[in-house]
Amino acid sequence: MNDRIREFIITHLDFLVYCVFGAMATAVNMLGYELLYAHIGLANTISVALSWFLAVTFAFFTNNFIVFRVKGRKNRHGIISALLYFYLCRAGSGVLDVVIMYAAVDLMAWNHTLWKFISNLIVGICNYLAGKLFIFAKK
């Protein structure tokens, strides 16, 4: 492997691993939304909120134990308090997701699948920054 490529991977490993698991969380979010909205027939905003909850739960465990490799949260109390903090921090991006989807799907009648993908990209960038700078910041 080229030394420049190896150096790039080492320098940006957290971000690259975050992207892999972020793509998985996006898949959980999109598949959950599609199932709830298009197949079960729940309202758009309810489908967005429920799929957000599933994706955030998945993202917490992958970010905590794999992406940012947080040490010292091995007991139940530590994990639960970190999970609640994670939900609280992600609530802002959850609201952003609902607002984008409400505007795009309910108000503008645009394609729900395309806009769920666009919304996930915007929310994913916000979530990475929040995770890196606040939630899982190395002290």
CORURMO-V363224 format. One record per run of one state. SS is the DSSP state (hx for helix, st for strand, lp for the rest). FROM is the first residue (numbers start at 0). LEN is the number of residues. If there is no record, write none. Layout:
ss=<SS	SS>
from=<FROM	FROM>
len=<LEN	LEN>
//
This chain:
ss=<lp	hx	lp	hx	lp	hx	lp	hx	lp	hx	lp>
from=<0	2	11	12	40	43	67	75	107	111	135>
len=<2	9	1	28	3	24	8	32	4	24	4>
//
